[in-house]
Amino acid sequence: MQEPEEVFDEAFKRVVEIGNQLVKDEKETEADAWEVADGLLAGAIQFWLFSRQPCGDPRCGDCEPVSTAHGRILALQQLVREFSEESEYFHSPTDSNVGRA
């Protein structure tokens, strides 16, 4: 059985590979990388929300943070913030707020 970190890393790797493959395949049809990325994100959000459905026990401590739609969106936003800030692509040398000498 894989460790949770290994499962996370494998899922991360596969999504990046799928995105790269879709962009490569779609270049022939002039698809935009942003559209591919938006589609991957929409699918990931859909799967994440599905996976965070509460069990139905109103006293379940594990489900408490995601026991409402508002709680799920807050948890999702926190993860998006964390994963974004950890990304090597979070800051770009072409960001409009980068100082130039």
MODELLER restraints for C-alpha pairs under 7 A, 6 or more apart:
rsr = mdl.restraints
at = mdl.atoms
rsr.add(forms.Gaussian(group=physical.xy_distance, feature=features.Distance(at['CA:19:A'], at['CA:36:A']), mean=6.59, stdev=0.5))
rsr.add(forms.Gaussian(group=physical.xy_distance, feature=features.Distance(at['CA:19:A'], at['CA:37:A']), mean=6.73, stdev=0.5))
rsr.add(forms.Gaussian(group=physical.xy_distance, feature=features.Distance(at['CA:22:A'], at['CA:36:A']), mean=6.88, stdev=0.5))
rsr.add(forms.Gaussian(group=physical.xy_distance, feature=features.Distance(at['CA:23:A'], at['CA:33:A']), mean=5.77, stdev=0.5))
rsr.add(forms.Gaussian(group=physical.xy_distance, feature=features.Distance(at['CA:23:A'], at['CA:36:A']), mean=6.75, stdev=0.5))
rsr.add(forms.Gaussian(group=physical.xy_distance, feature=features.Distance(at['CA:52:A'], at['CA:66:A']), mean=6.54, stdev=0.5))
rsr.add(forms.Gaussian(group=physical.xy_distance, feature=features.Distance(at['CA:54:A'], at['CA:63:A']), mean=5.23, stdev=0.5))
rsr.add(forms.Gaussian(group=physical.xy_distance, feature=features.Distance(at['CA:54:A'], at['CA:66:A']), mean=6.44, stdev=0.5))
rsr.add(forms.Gaussian(group=physical.xy_distance, feature=features.Distance(at['CA:54:A'], at['CA:67:A']), mean=5.35, stdev=0.5))
rsr.add(forms.Gaussian(group=physical.xy_distance, feature=features.Distance(at['CA:55:A'], at['CA:63:A']), mean=6.77, stdev=0.5))
rsr.add(forms.Gaussian(group=physical.xy_distance, feature=features.Distance(at['CA:65:A'], at['CA:71:A']), mean=5.64, stdev=0.5))
rsr.add(forms.Gaussian(group=physical.xy_distance, feature=features.Distance(at['CA:66:A'], at['CA:72:A']), mean=4.57, stdev=0.5))
rsr.add(forms.Gaussian(group=physical.xy_distance, feature=features.Distance(at['CA:84:A'], at['CA:90:A']), mean=5.97, stdev=0.5))
